[in-house]
């Protein structure tokens, strides 16, 4: 294994990402025969087949997947080494790939802008996805830090809370319950809910909220793929939604949505900064993490402005 080269690692990684040797060759700027040679040499070195050759392209074996994991880890370590060398030189530079669940996209740009103002030489990239996509990015080493409401258990991570994440139920302003007080869980459960896909953070929290009502989760509601679609559907009168308060600030302030006064709401969660435990922390990661712990909560929408009686309602939980 000591004779494995970085070129061989890159070749295998490119084949896995692009499915065929000819596609990998284009990305690497090599000829297909050159990539084939790199692959053959790698397979000879490890003594295992790294790909099954199929009609649909190259399908990685278990050995191939392990091989590409090593390539990604080496790439990360080299990037960390560059950041460390810059830190030793006294240069406040580096790069950071920030992954956020779609709910966090409503405040992540403000947070990034504030950080980049303090550290203009740290290049940042924002990657937005649903919960499953964000977890996959962590698994595949595609992001350095992720912001999410519920830390994943699928990857070994360290999670640090940096701010409150209230969840509420919203309706159009002309809804029959818009001005009602102390709406019971049983009454709100009779409504038609517009919900996110299975596995999303808000979907999980809604299922927990309704779980004590027999049979209610058999038909949880109409599934929609994004918070924006859900908000538009609620405003159109198609139902109500259980949603992050940080996604509906402008709609509530403009009167297009109202937060319903439901007993047990808002549900209080936290926002977390999540990093893998099996990788080294670069200076850029450490700097951003420290910024989040000190100032992150400042860039979350002010929930009290939307829900002035938050404390009174929260005390009913």
C-alpha positions in Angstrom: 0.0 0.0 0.0 3.0 2.3 0.4 3.4 2.6 -3.3 -0.1 4.0 -3.9 0.3 7.5 -5.5 -1.8 10.6 -5.2 -2.5 10.4 -9.0 -4.0 6.9 -8.5 -6.2 8.1 -5.7 -7.4 11.0 -7.8 -8.1 8.7 -10.8 -10.2 6.4 -8.7 -12.0 9.3 -7.1 -12.8 10.8 -10.5 -14.1 7.5 -11.8 -16.5 7.1 -8.8 -17.7 10.7 -9.2 -18.3 10.6 -13.0 -19.2 6.9 -13.6 -17.0 6.2 -16.6 -13.3 6.3 -17.4 -13.8 8.6 -20.4 -15.6 11.1 -18.2 -13.0 10.9 -15.5 -10.3 11.5 -18.1 -11.9 14.7 -19.3 -12.1 16.0 -15.7 -8.5 15.1 -15.0 -7.2 16.4 -18.3 -5.8 13.0 -19.2 -6.4 10.4 -21.9 -8.7 7.5 -21.1 -5.8 5.0 -21.5 -3.8 7.0 -18.9 -6.6 6.8 -16.4 -7.0 3.1 -17.1 -3.3 2.6 -16.3 -3.7 4.5 -13.0 -6.6 2.3 -12.1 -4.9 -0.9 -13.1 -1.8 0.0 -11.0 -4.0 0.9 -8.0 -5.8 -2.5 -8.2 -2.5 -4.3 -8.5 -1.1 -2.5 -5.5 -4.1 -3.3 -3.2 -4.7 -6.8 -4.7 -8.4 -6.2 -5.1 -10.8 -5.1 -7.8 -11.9 -1.5 -7.2 -14.8 -1.4 -9.7 -17.3 -3.7 -11.3 -17.4 -3.0 -15.0 -21.1 -2.8 -16.0 -23.1 -1.7 -19.0 -24.1 1.4 -17.1 -20.5 2.3 -16.2 -18.0 1.7 -13.4 -19.6 0.6 -10.2 -17.3 0.9 -7.1 -16.8 -2.2 -5.0 -16.4 -2.1 -1.2 -12.6 -1.8 -1.8 -13.2 1.1 -4.2 -15.3 3.0 -1.7 -12.7 2.5 0.9 -10.1 3.7 -1.6 -12.0 6.9 -2.3 -12.6 7.6 1.4 -8.8 7.6 1.8 -8.4 10.0 -1.2 -10.9 12.4 0.4 -9.2 12.2 3.8 -5.8 13.0 2.1 -7.3 15.9 0.3 -8.7 17.3 3.5 -5.4 16.8 5.3 -3.5 18.7 2.5 -6.0 21.5 2.7 -5.6 21.7 6.4 -1.8 21.7 6.0 -2.0 24.7 3.7 -4.2 26.5 6.3 -1.8 25.6 9.1 1.2 26.9 7.1 -0.6 30.2 6.4 -1.4 30.4 10.1 2.2 29.9 11.0 3.2 32.6 8.5 0.7 34.9 10.3 -1.6 35.1 7.3 -5.3 35.1 8.2 -6.4 33.1 5.2 -8.0 29.8 4.5 -11.2 28.3 3.1 -14.4 27.1 4.6 -17.2 25.0 3.1 -20.4 25.7 5.0 -23.3 23.3 4.6 -26.7 24.4 5.9 -30.1 22.7 5.9 -32.7 24.6 3.8 -34.3 26.2 6.9 -31.0 27.8 7.8 -30.7 29.6 4.4 -32.9 32.3 5.8 -30.1 33.6 8.1 -26.9 31.9 6.9 -26.1 34.6 4.3 -26.3 37.4 7.0 -24.1 35.3 9.3 -21.6 34.6 6.5 -21.4 38.3 5.6 -20.7 39.3 9.2 -17.9 36.7 9.4 -16.3 37.6 6.1 -16.3 41.3 7.2 -14.2 40.3 10.2 -12.1 37.8 8.2 -12.1 39.0 4.6 -9.2 36.6 3.6 -11.1 33.4 4.5 -12.9 32.2 1.4 -16.3 30.7 2.1 -18.6 28.5 0.1 -22.3 28.0 1.0 -23.9 24.6 0.2 -27.7 24.5 0.9 -29.7 21.2 1.0 -32.4 19.4 2.8 -31.5 17.4 5.9 -30.6 14.2 4.0 -28.4 16.1 1.5 -26.6 18.0 4.3 -25.9 14.8 6.2 -24.6 13.2 2.9 -22.3 16.2 2.5 -20.8 15.5 5.9 -20.4 11.9 5.1 -18.7 12.6 1.8 -16.4 15.2 3.3 -18.0 17.8 1.0 -18.4 20.4 3.8 -16.3 21.4 6.8 -19.1 22.6 9.1 -22.9 22.1 8.9 -25.6 24.1 10.5 -28.7 22.1 11.4 -31.4 21.8 14.0 -30.9 18.2 15.0 -27.3 16.8 14.9 -27.1 13.6 12.8 -26.4 10.2 14.3 -25.3 8.8 11.0 -21.8 10.3 11.1 -19.5 10.7 14.2 -19.9 14.4 14.9 -19.3 17.1 17.5 -22.2 19.5 17.8 -22.3 22.9 19.5 -25.5 24.9 20.0 -25.2 28.6 19.0 -28.8 29.8 19.1 -32.5 29.2 19.7 -34.6 27.6 17.0 -38.4 28.0 17.8 -40.9 26.0 15.8 -44.5 27.3 15.4 -47.7 26.6 13.6 -48.8 29.1 10.9 -52.0 29.8 9.1 -53.4 32.4 6.7 -54.8 35.5 8.5 -58.4 34.6 7.6 -58.2 31.2 9.1 -61.0 30.4 11.7 -58.3 29.8 14.4 -56.3 32.9 13.6 -57.6 34.8 16.7 -58.3 31.8 18.9 -56.5 31.4 22.2 -55.1 28.3 23.9 -55.9 26.0 20.9 -55.6 22.4 22.1 -53.3 19.8 20.5 -56.4 17.7 19.8 -58.1 20.7 18.0 -55.1 21.7 15.9 -54.6 18.0 14.9 -58.0 18.2 13.1 -56.5 20.6 10.6 -54.9 19.8 7.2 -51.1 20.1 7.6 -48.7 20.9 4.9 -45.4 19.1 5.7 -41.8 18.5 4.6 -40.4 15.3 3.3 -39.8 12.3 5.7 -36.5 12.8 7.7 -36.5 16.6 7.6 -36.0 18.3 11.0 -39.4 20.0 11.1 -41.2 16.8 10.0 -39.5 14.8 12.8 -40.5 17.5 15.4 -44.1 17.6 14.1 -44.3 13.8 14.4 -43.1 13.9 17.9 -45.6 16.7 18.7 -48.6 14.7 17.4 -47.4 11.2 18.4 -49.5 11.0 21.5 -52.7 11.3 19.4 -53.8 7.8 18.3 -53.8 7.4 14.6 -52.9 11.0 13.7 -49.6 10.1 12.1 -51.2 7.6 9.8 -52.0 10.5 7.5 -49.8 13.4 8.7 -50.6 15.7 5.8 -49.8 16.9 2.3 -46.0 16.6 1.6 -44.2 19.5 -0.1 -40.5 19.8 -1.0 -39.5 23.2 0.4 -40.4 25.8 3.0 -41.1 28.3 0.3 -43.7 26.0 -1.3 -45.3 25.4 2.0 -45.5 29.1 2.9 -47.1 29.8 -0.5 -49.6 27.0 0.0 -50.6 28.2 3.5 -51.1 31.7 2.2 -53.3 30.2 -0.6 -55.5 28.6 2.0 -54.5 24.9 1.4 -53.8 24.2 5.0 -51.6 25.1 8.0 -47.9 24.4 8.6 -45.6 23.4 11.4 -42.5 25.4 10.5 -39.4 27.1 11.8 -40.1 30.6 13.0 -36.9 31.7 11.3 -38.4 31.0 7.9 -41.6 33.1 8.2 -40.4 36.4 9.6 -41.2 38.6 6.6 -44.6 37.0 6.0 -45.7 37.4 9.6 -44.5 41.0 9.8 -46.4 41.8 6.5 -49.6 40.1 7.7 -49.6 37.4 5.1 -49.2 34.7 7.8 -50.2 34.4 11.4 -48.8 32.3 14.2 -51.5 30.2 15.9 -51.7 30.2 19.7 -51.4 26.5 20.3 -50.9 25.1 23.8 -47.4 23.6 24.0 -46.0 26.0 21.3 -43.6 27.3 20.3 -41.5 24.2 20.6 -38.0 25.3 21.5 -35.1 23.7 19.7 -31.5 24.8 19.1 -29.3 25.5 16.1 -26.1 23.5 16.1 -22.8 23.8 14.4 -21.7 20.3 13.4 -18.3 19.0 12.5 -17.0 15.4 12.0 -15.0 14.1 15.0 -12.7 12.0 12.8 -11.0 15.0 11.0 -8.6 17.7 12.1 -10.0 21.2 12.6 -8.4 23.8 10.4 -7.7 27.3 11.6 -10.5 28.6 9.4 -12.9 26.1 10.9 -11.8 27.0 14.4 -12.2 30.7 13.7 -15.7 30.3 12.3 -16.8 28.0 15.1 -15.5 30.6 17.7 -17.4 33.3 15.8 -20.6 31.2 15.9 -20.3 30.7 19.6 -19.8 34.4 20.3 -22.0 36.1 17.8 -24.1 33.5 15.9 -27.3 34.1 17.8 -27.2 37.8 16.9 -27.9 36.9 13.2 -31.0 34.8 13.9 -34.4 36.5 13.3 -35.9 38.1 16.4 -38.7 35.8 17.4 -40.1 38.1 20.0 -41.1 40.6 17.3 -43.2 38.0 15.6 -44.7 36.5 18.7 -44.8 39.1 21.5 -46.4 36.8 24.0 -43.8 34.1 23.5 -43.0 33.8 27.2 -46.6 33.5 28.3 -47.2 30.8 25.6 -44.0 29.0 26.4 -44.9 28.8 30.0 -48.0 26.7 29.1 -45.8 23.8 27.9 
